[in-house]
Amino acid sequence: MMRPPRSRRRPSWWRLPTLRLAKLRPPTLRLPKLRLPTLRLAKLRLPTLPNVRRFGAAVAAGPWGRRLRVGTAAAAVGAAALAAVARGPALLRAVADHPYFAVTEIVVSPTRHVRAGTLLEAVALRPGVSIWRVDPRALAARLEAQPWVRRASVRREFPRRLVVDVTERRPAAILLLDQLYYVDTTGVAFVRVGERDPLDRPFVTGVEAAIVADDRPFARHAIRQALRLLAGMERAGLPFRVSEVHIEREQGITVFPVEPRVSLTFGWNGFGTKLTRLERVLQDFRGRESQIREVDLTMGEAAVVRLRQASPKGKGTHPRGAVRIARGG
């Protein structure tokens, strides 16, 4: 017996309820409208050519112009230095020995006692030497080795000139030893007196024994004191010219003028006060200076004046004269 076919229809309880979801709409965000600022550029006016020139001149004359020039020079020097380092000593030698830097002119200051040719011979510069190869200090030392040269300086003026400045020694006296020597203002005997050299300076005598005994410090001090006294007499304007300055260890310094023929004993110090005292003595004997044989200024505050006396026959003067003491000073 056949089973009847099942109905394909499902029962009502089988049907599930249909869920209808509402459509979700995302919320709308409404942002405020942003208004960007409007940039209005001013119209640029290009300067005219005269204004540009004036502006450039002002910059060049100002501190920025100087900085620009210094910076340019520094850059050039730096580039040259880098090139020298890169190329090595060969480049330096090529520049130093280039004929453009060969010395062609030497300017020597005017001199009185030493010729410019003698100075150039002492320098011993070979022809065509490069100015870069010249050592100014070494050349100055060679020049100062010359007797008449007290100080010397040498400077280079690029590209081809040397300038030599020389200060000569000034003879202040003539030192009498085994021969005659010029003495400068510092008391240094620097050169012998030649046959044609003038003898118009005071002679300094009396230090021969000290030099022979190798007591050179005393001789140097005594000569300096004698020159100091001579300078003081020149400043005082005394009316005579000095012929000789004699030095003795015990008595000190004695001066012998050319005219009047007297001896003036000063000792070792206090020259300013003694010169004032001597001026008073000369005022008292104005017109009668020939009567004075000796003035001793070493006796404290007094000046001892020894006079000449006429001989009994009235001819000449007697070597022994009266003594007069002038006090004060």
PATOR-794796 format. One line per 5 residues: number of its first residue (from 0); their letters; for each residue x, y, z of C-alpha. Coordinates in Angstrom, 2 decimals. Each point is the difference from the previous one (the first is absolute). Last residue first. Layout:
<recs>
NUM	a	X/Y/Z  ... .
</recs>
This chain:
<recs>
328	ggrai	127.54/128.68/44.55  1.42/1.62/3.11  3.58/0.74/0.85  2.82/1.36/-2.13  3.40/-0.78/1.46 .
323	rvagr	3.01/1.87/-1.37  3.50/-1.35/-0.08  2.95/2.07/-1.10  2.41/-1.10/-2.67  2.86/-2.35/-0.61 .
318	phtgk	0.92/-0.39/-3.64  1.12/3.63/-0.27  -1.43/1.91/-2.90  1.47/1.52/-3.15  2.52/2.80/0.05 .
313	gkpsa	-0.42/2.63/2.68  3.55/-0.42/1.23  -1.20/-1.29/3.38  -2.28/-2.57/-1.68  -3.73/0.71/-0.09 .
308	qrlrv	-2.14/-2.25/2.14  -2.42/-2.66/-1.21  -3.11/-0.77/1.95  -1.24/-3.13/1.76  -3.78/-0.09/0.39 .
303	vaaeg	-1.51/-2.36/2.61  -3.73/-0.31/-0.57  -1.98/-0.58/3.17  -2.97/-2.22/0.82  2.11/-3.06/0.84 .
298	mtldv	3.55/0.32/-1.35  -0.29/-1.88/-3.31  -0.39/3.04/-2.25  3.70/0.80/-0.37  0.59/2.85/-2.46 .
293	eriqs	3.55/0.38/-1.34  2.25/2.61/-1.56  -2.34/2.96/-0.14  1.55/3.34/-0.96  -0.81/-0.62/-3.69 .
288	ergrf	-3.71/0.16/0.87  0.28/3.73/0.73  -2.73/1.32/-2.35  -2.68/-1.62/2.13  1.65/-1.21/3.18 .
283	dqlvr	-3.07/0.25/2.28  -2.22/-1.35/-2.75  2.38/-2.92/-0.52  -0.25/-0.88/3.69  -3.78/0.14/-0.09 .
278	elrtl	-0.07/-2.31/-3.03  2.28/-2.44/1.81  -2.45/-0.25/2.90  -2.81/-0.83/-2.42  2.23/-2.64/-1.61 .
273	ktgfg	0.70/-1.45/3.44  -3.69/-0.36/0.78  -0.69/-1.86/-3.27  3.12/-2.17/0.21  -0.77/-1.50/3.40 .
268	nwgft	2.24/-2.99/-0.63  3.51/-1.30/-0.67  2.44/2.82/0.75  -0.51/3.30/-1.84  3.50/1.48/-0.42 .
263	lsvrp	0.21/2.86/-2.51  3.45/0.73/-1.39  0.73/3.33/-1.64  1.21/1.15/-3.41  -2.75/2.42/-0.85 .
258	evpfv	-0.44/-1.14/-2.76  0.33/-3.59/-1.17  -1.74/-1.31/3.10  1.59/-2.65/2.24  -2.46/-2.12/1.98 .
253	tigqe	0.92/-2.09/3.03  -1.96/-3.11/0.96  0.58/-1.93/3.23  2.78/0.64/2.45  0.53/-3.56/1.18 .
248	reihv	-0.55/-2.12/-3.13  1.29/2.65/-2.35  -1.68/1.03/-3.25  1.09/2.87/-2.27  -2.46/1.70/-2.34 .
243	esvrf	1.79/1.98/-2.70  -0.57/2.94/-2.37  -3.36/1.32/1.14  -1.39/3.07/-1.77  -0.80/3.12/1.95 .
238	plgar	-2.87/2.31/0.91  -2.06/-2.45/2.07  -3.39/-0.67/-1.57  -1.43/-2.01/2.89  -1.22/-2.65/-2.45 .
233	emgal	3.52/-0.46/-1.36  1.45/-0.25/3.50  -2.59/-2.64/0.89  0.86/-2.04/-3.11  3.69/0.16/0.88 .
228	lrlaq	-0.74/-1.18/3.54  -2.01/-2.97/-1.28  2.80/-0.85/-2.41  2.48/-0.06/2.90  -2.35/-2.16/2.06 .
223	riahr	-0.33/-2.44/-2.90  3.77/-0.16/-0.39  0.46/-0.70/3.72  -2.61/-2.78/0.01  1.59/-1.73/-3.02 .
218	afprd	3.51/0.29/1.49  -1.18/-1.31/3.36  -1.75/-2.98/-1.63  3.09/-0.61/-2.22  2.43/-0.68/2.81 .
213	davia	2.21/-2.17/-2.23  3.18/1.50/1.55  0.84/1.42/-3.47  -3.50/1.44/-0.17  0.32/1.62/3.42 .
208	aevgt	3.45/1.39/-0.83  -1.19/1.56/-3.25  -3.00/1.65/1.65  1.68/3.40/0.53  -0.94/1.85/-3.17 .
203	vfprd	-3.19/1.02/-1.82  0.58/2.44/-2.86  -2.74/2.48/-0.85  -1.29/-0.18/-3.59  1.14/1.91/-3.08 .
198	lpdre	2.71/-2.42/-1.07  -1.32/-0.52/-3.52  0.63/-3.25/-1.88  2.64/0.10/-2.74  2.59/-2.12/1.76 .
193	gvrvf	-2.64/-2.33/1.37  -1.40/-0.06/3.52  -0.54/-3.56/1.09  -3.54/-1.29/0.34  -2.61/-0.91/2.65 .
188	avgtt	1.18/1.19/3.36  -3.25/-0.36/1.94  -0.86/2.72/2.53  -3.73/0.14/-0.79  0.31/3.30/-1.89 .
183	dvyyl	2.56/-1.47/-2.37  3.76/-0.21/0.52  2.35/0.43/-2.97  3.37/-1.66/0.50  3.54/1.38/-0.06 .
178	qdlll	2.87/-2.43/0.35  1.83/-1.72/2.87  -2.73/1.61/2.08  -1.47/3.49/-0.41  -3.77/-0.07/-0.30 .
173	iaapr	-1.53/2.61/-2.30  -3.36/1.43/1.02  -3.71/0.13/-0.91  0.12/-1.87/-3.31  -3.55/-0.51/-1.29 .
168	retvd	-0.76/-3.58/-1.02  -2.04/-0.37/-3.15  -3.66/-0.96/-0.27  -0.72/-2.00/-3.17  -3.30/-0.70/-1.76 .
163	vvlrr	0.17/-2.44/-2.95  -3.01/-0.34/-2.35  -0.08/-2.99/-2.37  -2.06/0.06/-3.21  -1.19/-2.65/-2.49 .
158	pferr	-3.66/-1.08/0.56  -0.54/0.86/2.68  1.52/2.42/2.45  2.33/-1.92/2.31  1.39/1.48/3.18 .
153	vsarr	3.52/0.38/1.34  0.92/1.60/3.32  3.27/1.33/1.33  1.26/1.38/3.29  3.39/1.35/1.12 .
148	vwpqa	1.82/-0.15/-3.30  3.46/1.63/-0.04  1.93/-3.17/0.83  -1.90/-2.33/-2.39  -1.39/-3.05/1.82 .
143	elraa	-3.36/1.78/0.08  -0.24/-0.50/-3.77  0.45/-3.75/0.25  -2.65/-0.21/2.74  -2.42/2.00/-2.16 .
138	larpd	0.54/-2.45/-2.89  -0.73/-2.96/2.27  -3.16/1.64/1.29  -1.26/0.86/-3.51  0.44/-3.57/-1.34 .
133	vrwis	-0.14/0.23/-3.81  -1.09/-3.16/-1.88  -3.52/1.31/-0.65  1.51/3.10/-1.60  1.54/-2.30/-2.56 .
128	vgprl	3.69/0.41/-0.69  0.76/1.24/-3.51  3.50/1.21/0.80  1.47/-1.30/3.29  -0.60/2.05/3.12 .
123	avael	3.10/0.43/2.11  -1.51/2.21/2.75  3.46/1.24/0.92  0.61/0.99/-3.61  -3.28/1.92/0.04 .
118	ltgar	1.12/1.87/3.10  3.32/0.87/-1.57  -1.78/1.29/-3.11  -2.24/2.20/2.18  3.08/1.71/1.35 .
113	vhrtp	0.65/0.28/3.72  0.62/3.23/1.89  -2.93/2.15/-1.03  -2.91/-2.29/-0.88  -3.20/0.55/-1.99 .
108	svvie	-2.51/-2.91/0.23  0.63/-2.86/-2.42  -2.51/-1.03/-2.73  0.79/-3.30/-1.74  -1.65/-0.60/-3.40 .
103	tvafy	-0.07/-2.96/-2.42  -0.68/-2.91/2.35  -1.40/-2.93/-2.03  -3.71/-0.59/0.77  -1.23/0.00/-3.63 .
98	phdav	2.89/-2.28/-0.90  -1.84/-2.91/1.72  2.10/-1.67/2.67  -2.55/0.26/2.80  -2.95/-1.00/-2.20 .
93	arlla	1.71/-3.07/-1.46  1.34/-0.99/3.40  -3.49/0.16/1.49  -1.46/-2.04/-2.84  2.65/-2.70/0.40 .
88	pgrav	-0.57/-0.10/3.76  -3.35/-1.76/-0.40  -2.57/0.18/-2.78  -2.97/-0.70/2.25  1.31/1.96/2.94 .
83	aalaa	0.84/2.96/-2.22  -3.39/-0.21/-1.71  -1.72/-0.10/3.37  2.00/3.01/1.11  -0.85/1.89/-3.19 .
78	agvaa	-3.68/-0.79/0.48  0.19/1.13/3.60  1.70/3.22/-1.00  -2.69/0.64/-2.61  -2.77/-0.83/2.48 .
73	aatgv	1.55/2.28/2.58  0.18/2.81/-2.55  -3.65/-0.51/-0.94  -1.04/-0.11/3.64  1.92/3.16/0.75 .
68	rlrrg	-1.64/1.72/-2.97  -3.47/-1.19/1.02  0.56/0.98/3.60  1.07/3.44/-1.13  -3.12/0.31/-2.13 .
63	wpgaa	-2.16/-1.18/2.86  1.53/2.65/2.24  -1.08/2.81/-2.34  1.66/1.51/-3.04  -0.77/-2.98/-2.24 .
58	vaagf	-3.62/-0.13/1.19  -0.50/3.70/-0.71  1.60/-0.34/-3.43  -2.29/-2.96/-0.82  -3.10/1.94/1.08 .
53	rrvnp	1.01/2.98/-2.08  0.54/-2.23/-3.02  -3.33/-1.75/0.46  -1.76/3.36/0.33  1.61/1.19/-3.22 .
48	ltplr	-1.16/-3.21/-1.79  -3.67/0.24/1.06  -1.35/-1.99/2.86  -2.62/-2.70/-0.74  -3.44/0.83/1.34 .
43	lkalr	-1.72/-2.86/1.65  -3.81/0.24/0.13  -1.27/-0.84/3.38  -1.22/-3.50/0.54  -3.57/-0.50/1.17 .
38	ltplr	-0.39/-3.09/2.01  -3.65/-1.01/0.44  -0.75/-1.60/3.29  -1.53/-3.50/-0.19  -3.73/-0.27/0.69 .
33	lkplr	-0.94/-3.19/1.71  -3.60/-1.16/-0.46  -1.43/-1.47/3.13  -0.07/-3.76/0.14  -3.26/-1.94/-0.38 .
28	ltppr	0.39/-3.50/1.17  -2.77/-2.25/-1.40  -1.05/-2.80/2.27  0.28/-3.46/-1.49  -3.28/-1.39/-1.41 .
23	lkalr	-1.04/-3.38/1.27  -2.76/-1.61/-2.04  -2.54/-1.60/2.30  0.30/-3.68/0.44  -2.86/-2.19/-1.16 .
18	ltplr	-0.15/-3.16/1.95  -2.06/-2.70/-1.73  -1.79/-2.31/2.41  0.84/-3.63/-0.42  -2.26/-2.27/-1.94 .
13	wwspr	-0.17/-3.49/1.39  -3.10/0.66/2.00  -1.91/0.35/-3.18  0.66/-3.54/-1.10  2.18/-0.67/-2.84 .
8	rrsrp	-1.36/-0.71/-3.35  1.68/-2.78/-1.78  -2.86/-2.36/0.79  1.09/-3.46/0.60  -0.89/-2.57/-2.51 .
3	prmm	-2.53/-2.74/0.99  1.58/-3.20/1.13  -0.61/-2.82/-2.42  -1.54/-3.18/1.09 .
</recs>
